[in-house]
Amino acid sequence: MSALDWAPLRSIIDKNQSFMISSHVRPDADALGSELGMAAILEAFGKDVTIVNASAPPANLQFMNPENRILKLSADIQRDELPVVDVHVIVDTSAWQQLGVMADVIQKAGRQRVVIDHHVSSDDMGATEFKDVVSAATGELIFEAAEHLDVTFDEPTASALYAAIATDTGWFRFPSTSSNTMRIAAALMDLGAEPSVLYNLLYEQRTVARVRLAGRVLGRIETECDGRLAWVYADGKDFGATNAVPSDTESLVNECLMIAGTEAAFIAVKLPSGQTKFSLRCRPPHDVAALAATFGGGGHKLASGATLSASLPEALTKVKKAFVEMLTAPPIDQRD
């Protein structure tokens, strides 16, 4: 159980009527599940809730948004159609850059802000923060908030939160998984979440295009630092040849880290915008959140990301150099 004091959240809920919930670009299951969980909490108190992100849920996570509760700005709702709300709630990120175009919306609105997050990286958002970097997922914090506020979730929301926690913990195998994580997972199962069904929806619904992309990309894996670093990239030619999309690269970086002897891994993905998105991974005692921060990104110590406005070759050179420096730096206790 986190040491957070949820009383200020109850006060904010009691004093306000309308809320808008947002999360980071290219939302993952933790972002989506946390948004849906937070919406359920607010609606339990009779509040008006809108969920709007800069990005749509990826195709493989559309099952979490069957009623289209989670809207994409400029597609499902236009900027001039956004309701004027009392409070903006930001979940699963504490970085303005990660909000994409929603950052400008929230900043210009000038309304009260709430942040619920578990990431190390952080900006001063001028918000009331409920942040615990030890928690395995933001979904854990949403569940704890509901417990404090005496809110019980229905089966769809419990399932969304289970997906949030299970994915952010690598199906409960990452070091961040705690006994509290398992307690919450059990409670969500008691509310109707079915792990076997959710696993099938999350990991056993891949398209032929996604599988072909994986084979093409992983077939050219490279290593550095005597095998301690493994990395791959995906570009427009890969997507064109396989009929895949950038979101189909999700989880490929984890395959790199499965190679014996690896301590760190990354994948570089060339986006249609021209930017290059990096997903970064490592094993203790390394810290890819600190590495990502040097490129304007962030996340967890063992799993982070960053997006560079540079060509793929240039971005690869910069990030690979940073990884090599991280892996070859002397241990902290041996530095001057």
C-alpha positions in Angstrom: 0.0 0.0 0.0 1.4 3.4 -0.9 1.8 6.1 1.7 -0.3 8.6 -0.2 -2.9 10.7 1.5 -6.0 10.6 -0.6 -8.0 13.0 1.5 -7.1 16.0 -0.8 -8.6 14.1 -3.7 -11.8 13.7 -1.9 -11.9 17.4 -1.2 -11.3 18.2 -4.8 -14.1 15.9 -5.9 -16.5 17.3 -3.4 -15.9 20.9 -4.4 -16.1 20.4 -8.2 -18.6 19.0 -10.7 -16.9 18.6 -14.1 -13.6 16.8 -14.8 -11.5 16.0 -17.9 -9.1 13.1 -17.8 -6.1 12.8 -20.0 -3.0 10.7 -20.4 0.1 10.4 -22.5 0.5 10.1 -26.2 0.4 6.5 -27.6 -1.5 5.4 -24.5 -0.7 1.9 -23.2 -3.0 -0.3 -21.1 -1.9 1.4 -17.8 -2.9 4.8 -19.2 -6.2 3.6 -20.6 -7.1 1.5 -17.6 -6.2 4.3 -15.2 -8.4 6.8 -17.1 -11.4 4.4 -17.1 -10.8 3.7 -13.4 -10.6 7.4 -12.5 -13.7 8.1 -14.6 -15.6 5.4 -12.6 -14.5 6.9 -9.3 -15.7 10.4 -10.3 -19.0 9.1 -11.7 -19.6 7.3 -8.5 -19.9 10.7 -6.9 -22.2 12.0 -9.7 -19.6 14.0 -11.5 -19.5 14.9 -15.2 -16.5 13.2 -16.9 -14.8 13.5 -20.3 -11.8 11.5 -21.3 -9.7 13.0 -24.1 -6.2 12.2 -25.3 -3.9 13.4 -28.0 -3.7 9.8 -29.4 -6.3 7.2 -30.0 -6.0 3.8 -28.2 -3.9 1.5 -30.4 -5.7 -1.2 -32.3 -4.6 -4.0 -30.0 -6.1 -2.1 -27.0 -9.4 -1.1 -28.6 -11.1 -3.8 -26.5 -10.5 -1.6 -23.5 -12.6 1.2 -25.1 -15.7 -0.6 -26.4 -18.0 2.3 -25.8 -15.6 4.9 -27.2 -15.4 6.6 -23.8 -11.8 7.6 -24.6 -11.8 10.3 -27.2 -9.0 11.4 -29.5 -8.6 15.2 -29.9 -9.3 16.5 -33.5 -10.8 13.1 -34.5 -13.5 12.2 -32.0 -13.9 15.7 -30.7 -12.7 19.0 -31.9 -10.9 21.5 -29.8 -13.7 24.0 -29.9 -16.1 21.2 -28.8 -14.2 20.4 -25.6 -16.3 21.1 -22.5 -15.0 23.8 -20.1 -14.3 21.8 -16.9 -13.5 22.5 -13.3 -10.6 20.1 -13.0 -8.1 18.5 -15.4 -6.9 15.1 -14.2 -3.7 13.7 -15.7 -2.9 10.1 -15.2 0.2 7.9 -15.9 2.5 10.8 -16.8 3.9 13.9 -15.1 5.5 15.3 -18.2 4.0 18.0 -20.4 5.7 16.7 -23.5 4.1 13.3 -23.0 0.6 14.9 -23.3 1.1 15.9 -26.9 -1.4 18.5 -28.0 -3.4 18.0 -24.8 -0.7 19.9 -23.0 -1.6 23.1 -24.7 -5.3 22.5 -24.0 -4.7 22.0 -20.3 -2.2 24.8 -19.9 -4.5 27.4 -21.7 -7.6 26.2 -19.8 -5.9 27.4 -16.5 -8.1 25.1 -14.4 -7.3 23.1 -11.3 -5.1 20.2 -12.1 -4.6 16.8 -10.5 -1.8 14.3 -11.3 -1.9 10.6 -10.5 1.3 8.9 -11.6 4.1 6.4 -10.7 6.8 7.6 -13.1 10.2 9.0 -11.9 10.3 11.6 -14.6 8.4 14.8 -13.6 7.6 18.3 -14.6 6.1 21.0 -12.4 2.5 20.9 -13.7 1.1 23.2 -11.0 -1.1 20.3 -9.9 -2.1 18.5 -6.7 0.0 15.4 -7.1 -0.7 11.9 -6.0 2.6 10.3 -7.0 4.3 7.1 -5.8 7.3 6.0 -7.9 7.4 2.7 -6.0 4.0 1.6 -7.2 4.1 -0.9 -10.1 1.5 0.9 -12.1 -0.7 3.9 -12.0 -3.6 1.4 -12.0 -2.5 0.4 -8.5 -2.9 4.0 -7.4 -6.3 4.3 -8.9 -7.4 1.2 -7.1 -6.0 2.5 -3.8 -7.8 5.8 -4.4 -11.1 3.9 -4.9 -10.5 2.0 -1.7 -10.0 5.2 0.3 -13.1 6.7 -1.3 -15.2 3.6 -0.7 -15.8 3.1 -4.5 -16.4 -0.4 -5.8 -15.6 -1.1 -9.5 -17.9 -3.0 -11.9 -16.5 -5.9 -13.9 -15.4 -3.9 -17.0 -13.5 -1.3 -14.9 -11.9 -4.1 -12.8 -10.8 -5.8 -16.0 -9.4 -2.5 -17.4 -7.4 -2.0 -14.2 -6.2 -5.6 -14.1 -4.9 -5.1 -17.7 -3.2 -1.8 -16.6 -1.3 -3.5 -13.8 -0.6 -6.8 -15.5 1.0 -5.1 -18.6 3.0 -2.6 -16.6 4.5 -5.4 -14.5 5.3 -7.7 -17.4 2.5 -10.0 -16.2 3.8 -9.7 -12.6 7.4 -10.6 -13.4 9.1 -7.2 -13.1 10.9 -6.2 -9.9 8.3 -3.5 -9.3 5.8 -6.2 -8.5 5.0 -6.3 -4.8 2.8 -8.2 -2.5 0.5 -5.2 -2.7 0.4 -5.6 -6.4 -0.8 -9.1 -6.0 -3.3 -8.2 -3.4 -4.9 -5.6 -5.8 -4.8 -8.1 -8.6 -6.7 -10.6 -6.5 -9.2 -8.0 -5.5 -9.8 -7.1 -9.2 -10.3 -10.8 -9.9 -12.9 -11.0 -7.2 -14.7 -8.1 -9.0 -14.8 -10.1 -12.2 -11.4 -9.6 -14.0 -10.5 -12.8 -15.8 -6.7 -13.1 -16.3 -6.9 -15.8 -19.0 -9.4 -13.7 -21.1 -7.3 -10.6 -20.7 -4.1 -12.3 -21.6 -5.7 -13.6 -24.7 -6.9 -10.1 -25.7 -3.6 -8.5 -24.9 -1.1 -11.0 -26.3 -2.8 -13.6 -28.5 -4.6 -11.4 -31.0 -1.6 -10.4 -33.2 -2.1 -9.8 -36.9 -0.1 -11.5 -39.6 1.4 -8.0 -40.4 2.7 -7.7 -36.8 4.3 -11.2 -36.8 5.9 -10.5 -40.2 7.2 -7.2 -38.9 8.7 -8.8 -35.8 10.5 -11.4 -37.9 11.9 -8.7 -40.3 13.0 -6.4 -37.5 14.4 -9.0 -35.0 16.2 -10.6 -37.9 18.7 -7.7 -37.9 19.3 -7.4 -34.2 22.7 -6.0 -33.3 24.7 -6.0 -30.1 27.3 -3.8 -28.5 29.5 -3.8 -25.5 30.3 -7.5 -25.7 26.6 -8.4 -25.9 25.5 -6.3 -22.9 23.5 -4.0 -25.3 21.1 -5.3 -27.9 19.1 -3.0 -30.3 16.9 -3.0 -33.4 15.1 -0.4 -35.5 12.0 -0.2 -37.6 11.5 2.3 -40.4 9.0 3.1 -43.2 10.3 0.4 -45.4 9.6 -2.2 -42.8 6.0 -1.0 -42.3 5.4 -0.8 -46.1 6.8 -4.3 -46.7 4.7 -6.0 -44.0 1.6 -3.7 -44.0 2.2 -3.1 -40.3 2.0 0.1 -38.3 4.4 1.7 -35.7 2.3 0.4 -32.8 3.0 -3.1 -34.0 6.6 -2.7 -32.7 5.2 -2.8 -29.1 7.1 -5.3 -27.0 9.9 -6.0 -29.6 12.4 -4.3 -27.3 11.6 -6.8 -24.6 12.7 -9.6 -27.0 16.1 -7.9 -27.2 16.5 -8.0 -23.4 15.7 -11.7 -23.4 19.1 -12.5 -24.9 21.5 -14.0 -22.4 24.0 -11.5 -21.1 22.1 -8.4 -22.1 21.9 -5.6 -19.6 20.1 -3.0 -21.8 18.2 -2.8 -25.0 16.4 -0.4 -27.2 14.3 -0.1 -30.3 14.2 2.9 -32.6 10.9 3.4 -34.6 10.7 5.9 -37.4 7.3 7.6 -37.1 5.2 9.0 -40.0 5.8 12.5 -38.5 9.5 12.1 -39.2 10.5 11.8 -35.6 12.2 8.7 -34.1 10.6 7.1 -31.1 12.8 5.1 -28.7 11.7 2.4 -26.2 14.5 1.8 -23.7 15.0 -1.1 -21.3 17.6 -2.2 -18.8 18.3 -4.4 -15.9 19.4 -3.1 -12.4 21.6 -1.3 -11.5 21.3 0.7 -14.7 18.8 3.6 -15.1 17.2 4.3 -18.5 14.9 7.0 -17.1 18.0 9.1 -16.5 19.2 8.3 -20.0 15.8 9.1 -21.5 15.7 12.4 -19.7 18.8 13.6 -21.6 16.7 13.4 -24.7 13.6 15.0 -23.3 11.9 11.7 -22.4 11.4 9.7 -19.2 9.6 6.9 -17.5 10.8 4.2 -15.1 14.4 3.3 -14.2 14.1 0.0 -16.1 11.7 1.0 -18.8 11.5 4.4 -20.4 11.1 6.2 -23.7 12.0 9.3 -25.7 11.2 10.8 -29.1 13.9 12.6 -31.0 13.3 15.1 -33.8 16.2 13.7 -35.9 16.7 11.3 -38.8 16.8 7.7 -38.0 20.6 7.3 -38.5 21.4 10.4 -36.5 19.0 9.4 -33.7 20.4 5.9 -33.6 24.0 7.2 -33.3 23.1 9.5 -30.4 21.1 7.0 -28.4 23.5 4.1 -28.9 26.4 6.4 -27.8 24.4 7.2 -24.6 23.8 3.5 -23.9 27.5 2.7 -24.4 28.5 5.4 -22.0 26.0 4.2 -19.4 27.2 0.6 -19.7 30.9 1.4 -19.5 30.7 4.0 -16.8 32.4 2.9 -13.5 30.1 2.0 -10.6 28.9 4.9 -8.6 31.0 3.9 -5.5 34.1 3.9 -7.7 33.7 7.4 -9.1 35.5 10.4 -7.8 
